[in-house]
Amino acid sequence: MTLKTTLKLSAAAASLAILAGCASTSDLEDVRQTAEAAQADAAEARSIAVQAQNTANQAQRDAQSALQMSEQNREEMDRMFERSMQK
């Protein structure tokens, strides 16, 4: 091989190495963007889950309050019935 051919082959190899490096950098950028998107999706899912838990907690408090009011009403109705039976 001549020096000129060797230099051409070296330049071509260097160009391929640079292109391969760019492709790898591009691939890494795609992976980074995918990871960031996944993190954002996970954060959004966590936020939705927290909201759902808060809603469920409020529903349980409301149900407990309704049950307590129902028991109070039943007790009052029992007292009223007992009073009416005594008359």
Secondary structure, 3 states (H helix, E strand, C coil): CCHHHHHHHHHHHHHHHHHHHHHHHHHHHHHHHHHHHHHHHHHHHHHHHHHHHHHHHHHHHHHHHHHHHHHHHHHHHHHHHHHHHHC
